Amino acid sequence: MADTTTRRAVMLGAGGVGLTAVLTACSGYGQPTADQASEPAASSPPATGSDSGAGTGSGDGGAAADALAKTADIPEGGGKVFKAQKVVVTQPKAGEFKCFSSVCTHQGCDVSDVDGGTINCPCHGSKFNIADGSVANGPADKPLEEKTIKVDGESITLA
């Protein structure tokens, strides 16, 4: 009977080790890797200073020096992700600018781009409406948090 107990203990121990390995491997599911977090968004044009918050280079000082972007940087019916500021700015209709958190409400991944009228998360496929941040496609079930911006002439700044 001692042999049966020993085999049973070995089998339970091996099963426990296997379960631990599986749970450890799945614990990072849906979280961006260090490589993904440092890559620029695929839809973003090369930085011109507006992504860093250092200004737009318009030279008129004041609000432009702190501008997040120029209105011309945000395409009508689309938008742009600003990774450093963790926001996405959209222009649902001509002259109407909206700003939302760029952190997906599903599992906290950063959204990657704005395309086809939606703000898109690469981790699990959630999509958010560019006009109000509402969920257009899950698995997210909460809208993106709206942020306050100020549009002054051609400059867009975080309020």
N, C-alpha and C positions, 0 to 999 in steps of 0.2 A: 504494500500500500504506500510505502514511502516513495517508490518510484512514480506513482500516479500523482502524488502531491507535488513532487519536484517538477514533473513535466507540466502540470497545470500551472504552477508558479512561473515557469519559464515562458509558457504560452501567454499568460496574462501580462507578464512583463514586456514581452515582445509586442503585444497588441497595444500596450500603453505607450511604448516608444513610438510606434507607427502613428498612433493618434496624435501624439504631441507634434510629430513632424508635419502632419497634415494641417493641424491648427496653426502652427507657426507659419507655414507657407501661405495660408489664406489670410493671415492677420493684416497684411498690407494690401489686400484686394481693393482696387479702386483708388488707391492713393497714388498721386503722381510721384515718380521717381525723381531723384536729384537731377538726372539728366533732363527730364521733361520740365521740371520747375525752372531750369536755367535757359531753356531754349526760347527764342523769341516766337511769338505767335505767327503761324503760317500766313495769316491774312494781313499782317501788319507790314506796312512799308518800312524801309530802313529808317532808323530813328533820326529825327531832325532836331532833337532837343526837347520836343514837346512831350515825349514819353517819360522823360526824366523829371519834368516839372521845372526845368531850368529856364523856360521861356520859349518863345516861338521865333525869336530873332527878328521881330518886327521893328525893333529899335525905338519904339515910342515909350518904353518904360512903363511904370504903373502896372495895370492889370495884365498887360501883355508879357511882362517879365515873369509873372506867376502863372501864366496861361497853361492849361493842360493841353489845349490844342487850338488850332484855328478852325473856324466853321467850315472852311474848304477842305479840311482833313477828314471830315466825317461825311461819307457818301449818303445821298438821299436814298432811303429805303434800306440802309445798312448801318454800319457802325465800326467802331474801332476799340480794341481791348488795350487798356493801359495797365500792364502787369505791375509796374512799380507802385502805382497808386491803388491797385486792386479794384479798378472800376472799368466799366465799359460804357462808352458814350454812343448813343444812336441818334439817327435822324429819320424817324418814321415818315414824316411828311416834310416837304420843303420848308425850311426855316424853323421847324420844331425839333428841339434837342432834348433828349432824355439821358439820364445817367443812372446806372445800377451797379451794385456790388458785382464783382467778377467771380465771386465764390459761389459755386453751385450749391443749392440748398439740399441736394440729395446726400452727398458724402463729403462736401468741402473741397472738391477739386476746383481748379481754376478753369473758367471757360476759355475756349481757345480762339474762337472767331465769331464773326457775324456774317451770315450768309442766308439768302432765301427768306428774309424777313424774320429770322430767328437768331438768338444768341445761343451758341452751341457748346455743350460740354463734351469733351472727348472721352471721359472715363466710362460713362454708361449710356451715353446717347441722349441725355436730357436736352430739351430745347425750350427756350423762353422767348416770348413775344417781344419784339423791339419797341413796341409802343407803350407797354405797361409792365413788362417783366413777368407777366403771368406765364404759367406752365403751358407750353404748346404741345409737349411730348414728354412723358415720364421716362424714367422712374421718379424724378423729383415730383413732389406734391405741394411744394410751397413756392411762391414767386420769389424772384430776386429782390433783394432789398433796394428800394429806390434811394438815390443819393441826390443831394441838392447841388445844382450847378448854377453859374451865372453866365449869361451870354451878353457880352458887352462889345458891340460892333462885330468884329471878326474873331474876338477872343472868347474862349470857353475856359472858365476857371471853376475849381471846386469851391463851394461856398462853406 
